[in-house]
Each structure stands twice: as structure tokens, then as C-alpha cells.
Amino acid sequence: MSRTLPVEGQDTEEFRELARLVRALVTGADCTLQPAGDSWDIVLTTYRAAGERAIRWMDRYHIGGCGPVIAHRDSLMWLVPPGTVHRWMHERGTCFGGPFQIPVPPPGARRGPGPHWRMPLRSDHLVDPLLLKHALDRFELAPPEPALLQGAEPPVSR
């Protein structure tokens, strides 16, 4: 059976289901989109080996541990206190607040594919932005890829 794209204006159940499956693959099937700016802002960085070293360092030196970090593809989303977006000035990470939405994985999601907790969310403990800036410099994390920052939607929810 060959499939063709629907004609403009044609809306079929089959293509709605295909779109749902693609969205689930990209954002993570069990994730919920939650707004930044209320409970947290996010700092987006690249992941790679330097990101892993930064997480381990933060976990060692941050009182109470690193704080929550969501991994997705080659990106890390560091959950920082709300309002950080108004004070964030750093070339190695991009900060987002409201109205951006991020895919938040369920508490037990510790592996991909899709967004997952690299460091879990625990009560109200968030990543310290000043310590994060130090870690970004210390481990020379690369800034987010420009392609991740295009468009009005948050870069990781596509």
C-alpha cells in the first residue's frame, strides 16, 4: 500500500496518527510541555563529554548536588531559579524563561530516546546559576547550536 501526502484541506485520521507518532518521537512520548518562568528558567547548553564533566563537578561542589538537568539529543537543559533569564549573561549557555515551554520527562525517565533526567528533580532544589557559569567556563562547554535556537518555540520541543 503506497501512502501519499494529504491534499491541502484534507485531514485524515491516518495522517493525524502519523503526526502524533512523530511528535512523540521528538519530544518523548511521556513528556509534558511545561512553561519556563514559573517554577524555573532553563539554561540550554550542548551535552557532549564536557557537559558530562560539568554535571559531575556541579554534583560534587553544589550544596545538595547538581540540581535538575534534562538531557535531550546533544543538549542539556539546566533548571535554574525563575528570574535567572533577566540576569543571565554568558556566551556558553542560553537562558529561557516564560513563555517558552520545555518537554519535562516523567520522574523515572533516566534514559532516552527523548528527553530524560540526567540529574533528577528533587523538591525545590534547582541549579545554582553562578556555579553553573563557573562550570561552563571551567569545562568549556560549547554554546548551543544556532539551529536549536531558531523559531519561536523552545529549541528542544520540536
N, C-alpha and C positions, 0 to 999 in steps of 0.2 A: 504494500500500500504506500503510495507516494503522498507526501504532505506538501501542501503549498501554503504560502502565507495568506492570511485572510485579505479579502478585498477591502479597501477603505470603507469603513462603516459597518462591515460585517464583524460580529462579535460571537465567536463560537465557544462553547464550553471547553472544547479540546485545547484551544489556544489560551484560554484563561488558566487552565490547569498547568499548561506548559510554562506560562509566565510565573505562576505560583512556585513551581519547582525551581525555576532559575533564581527567583528571589530567595528562596530557602537555601539554595546552594551558596549564594553570595553572602547573605547576612547571617546564616546559621539558622537552621530550622527552628530551634527552640528559643532563639533570642527575642527579646522585646526591645523595640526602639524607645529609648528614654531620653528626655531632654537634658542637655547640659545646662548649667547655670543655676539650678535649684539646689540639688544635693551636692553637686560637684561641677567643676570645669574639667576639661581634659587637655593634656599636652600630648601632641602627636609627634612621635619620633620614628625613625627606622628601627628595625629589630636587629637582625644580624648578630654576629658574635659580640660586638661592642655593647649592644643592648643587653645581652645576657650578662656580661660582666658588670654593667651598671646596676642591673637588678640585684645581683649578688652583693655588690658593695653597699647599695642602699639598704638591703635587708640586714646587713651587718651593723651599719652605723646609724640607721634611723631608729629612734626610740620606738619600740613596739613593732619593728620590722619595716619592710619597704613601703607597705601600703598597697592598695589595689592597682593592678595593671592588667589590662586586657590585651591579648595578642591576637592579631588577625593578619594573615599573609605575612608581609615584610614590615608590618607596622606595630608599634606599641602605643597604647592609649593609657597614659598615666592619669589616674583620677586624683585631682588636686582640689583644694578648698574652693567653693564658689567665690567668684570675685577675682580670682587669680588672673583672669583674662584682662582685667583693667591695669594690672601691674606687670604683666609678663613682657619682657624684652630680652629675647635670646634667639640667636640665629640657628641654633641646633634643634629647636623644637618649636612647634606652632601651637598656640593655645586657643581653644574654642570654648565659648560659653553659650548661653541661650542665643538664638532659638535652635541651634544645631541639635540634632538627635544622634545618639550613638547606639549601636546594637549591643545590648547588655546580655551576656550569656547567663543561663541558669547557674545557681551556686555550685553545682557539681561538675560543670563543664571545665575540665582541666586540659583537654587536648582538642586539636582541630579535627577535621576541617571546619572552617568557620571560626568566628570569634570565640575565644575561650580565656579563662582566667589564668594568666601566667602567675600572678600573685592574687590570692582571693580577697574579696571584700569582707572585712570584719568590722562590724558595728559602725562607728563613726570615724574610724582611723583612715585618714587619707595620706597621700604622698606629700611630703613637705616640699614646697616649690623651691625654696632656697637650696636645700640639699640636692634636689633634682638638678638645678642649674649647675651645681658643682660637679655632679656625676656626669652630666652631659659634656662638660669641658674635660674632665679627667679621662673619660673613656672615648672622647672624640666621636660621639655619635653623629652620624650624618643627618642633615636636615631632611624633613620629609620630601619625597619625590614631588616635583611640581604637578605631575598628573594626579596625585592624590588630593591636591588642594583646589582643583578646578571645580566649578559649579557651585550652586547654592546649597546643595545637600552636603551633609558631613562626608568627608572623604572616604570613610570606611563603610558607609551604609548602602553603597550602590549594589 
